[in-house]
Amino acid sequence: MHTQDQILATLRIEPTGVPIYVQLREQFLRAMGAGRLTSGDQMPTMRQVAVALRVDLNTVRHAYDELERLGALRLVRGRGSFVAEPPPALQGSAHEIETDKLARQILAAAAALGIDPLALTKRIAVLAADQEKSS
């Protein structure tokens, strides 16, 4: 578990043309995937993120709304936003459908960034193996 200040210190906004809310959403998802944010951790407040990055509060709200919609965050009124418990593993055809959907999204994002899909596949395999070793 990292403190909110530590998480805030890792956030960066780059002038890449990618919307700020998308950059924030992806950075938070990466932090969750890397274990820097774990189930039950309290997220920095939207205001803290907005002030730290000097961005509009509505931009941060959009990122948090996306994370909540994805099931990565849960909002507790009056208490804040927390990293959600991961959902149970999908089984059977639901697993296949969601895997295919995610793969298509990733391929579309790669194409938009000019990334070779085969190079991306190899990199994902390396990262998955590294993650498996550290688990």
C-alpha positions in Angstrom: 0.0 0.0 0.0 1.3 3.4 -0.9 0.3 6.7 0.6 -1.8 9.1 -1.4 1.1 11.5 -1.6 3.3 8.8 -3.1 0.6 8.0 -5.7 0.2 11.7 -6.5 4.0 12.1 -7.0 3.9 9.4 -9.7 1.2 11.1 -11.8 2.4 12.9 -14.9 0.5 14.6 -17.7 2.4 14.5 -21.1 1.7 16.7 -24.1 1.0 13.7 -26.3 -2.4 14.7 -27.6 -4.0 11.9 -25.5 -6.8 13.4 -23.4 -5.7 14.2 -19.8 -8.5 12.1 -18.3 -7.3 9.1 -20.4 -3.8 9.6 -19.2 -4.9 9.7 -15.6 -7.2 6.6 -16.0 -4.4 4.6 -17.6 -1.8 5.7 -14.9 -4.2 4.6 -12.1 -4.9 1.3 -13.9 -1.1 0.7 -14.3 -0.6 1.4 -10.6 -3.3 -1.1 -9.7 -1.9 -3.7 -12.1 1.6 -3.2 -10.6 0.3 -3.5 -7.1 1.1 0.0 -6.0 -2.6 0.4 -5.5 -4.4 -2.6 -4.0 -8.0 -3.5 -3.1 -9.3 -1.2 -0.4 -6.7 1.5 -0.8 -8.1 5.0 -0.6 -7.5 7.0 -3.7 -6.3 10.6 -3.6 -9.3 12.9 -3.7 -10.2 14.3 -7.1 -9.4 17.8 -5.7 -5.9 16.6 -4.6 -5.2 15.2 -8.1 -6.5 18.4 -9.8 -4.4 20.7 -7.6 -1.3 18.5 -7.9 -1.4 18.3 -11.7 -2.9 21.8 -12.2 -5.8 20.4 -14.2 -9.5 21.1 -14.1 -11.5 19.2 -11.4 -14.0 18.0 -14.1 -11.1 16.3 -16.0 -10.1 14.3 -12.9 -13.8 13.5 -12.2 -14.1 12.1 -15.8 -11.1 9.8 -15.1 -12.5 8.7 -11.8 -16.0 8.1 -13.4 -14.3 5.9 -16.1 -12.5 3.9 -13.4 -15.7 3.4 -11.5 -17.5 2.4 -14.7 -14.7 -0.1 -15.3 -15.2 -1.5 -11.8 -11.7 -0.5 -10.7 -12.9 2.0 -8.2 -15.8 2.2 -5.8 -17.2 5.5 -4.5 -18.3 5.6 -0.9 -20.3 8.8 -0.4 -18.8 11.0 2.3 -15.6 8.8 2.6 -14.0 8.9 -0.8 -12.9 6.6 -3.6 -11.4 3.2 -3.0 -9.7 0.6 -5.2 -12.3 -2.1 -5.8 -11.9 -5.8 -5.2 -11.0 -7.5 -8.4 -14.0 -9.3 -10.0 -14.0 -13.1 -10.0 -12.4 -14.7 -13.0 -14.6 -15.2 -16.0 -15.3 -18.7 -17.2 -16.3 -20.3 -20.5 -17.7 -18.2 -23.3 -17.8 -15.1 -21.2 -14.1 -15.3 -20.7 -13.6 -15.8 -24.5 -15.8 -12.9 -25.4 -14.2 -10.4 -22.9 -10.7 -11.5 -23.9 -11.5 -11.0 -27.6 -13.1 -7.6 -26.8 -10.0 -6.5 -24.8 -7.6 -7.7 -27.5 -9.4 -5.7 -30.2 -9.3 -2.6 -28.0 -5.6 -3.0 -27.4 -4.9 -3.6 -31.1 -6.9 -0.5 -32.0 -4.9 1.6 -29.5 -1.7 0.1 -30.8 -2.6 1.0 -34.4 -3.5 4.6 -33.3 0.0 4.9 -31.7 1.8 3.3 -34.7 2.9 0.2 -32.6 3.5 -3.1 -34.4 0.9 -5.6 -33.1 3.4 -8.5 -33.2 5.9 -6.5 -31.2 3.2 -5.6 -28.7 2.2 -9.3 -28.4 5.8 -10.2 -27.6 6.1 -7.5 -25.0 2.8 -8.5 -23.3 4.2 -12.1 -23.1 7.4 -10.9 -21.5 5.5 -8.7 -19.0 3.1 -11.5 -18.2 6.0 -13.9 -17.5 7.7 -11.3 -15.3 4.4 -10.7 -13.4 4.0 -14.4 -12.9 7.6 -14.7 -11.5 7.0 -11.9 -9.0 3.6 -13.3 -7.8 
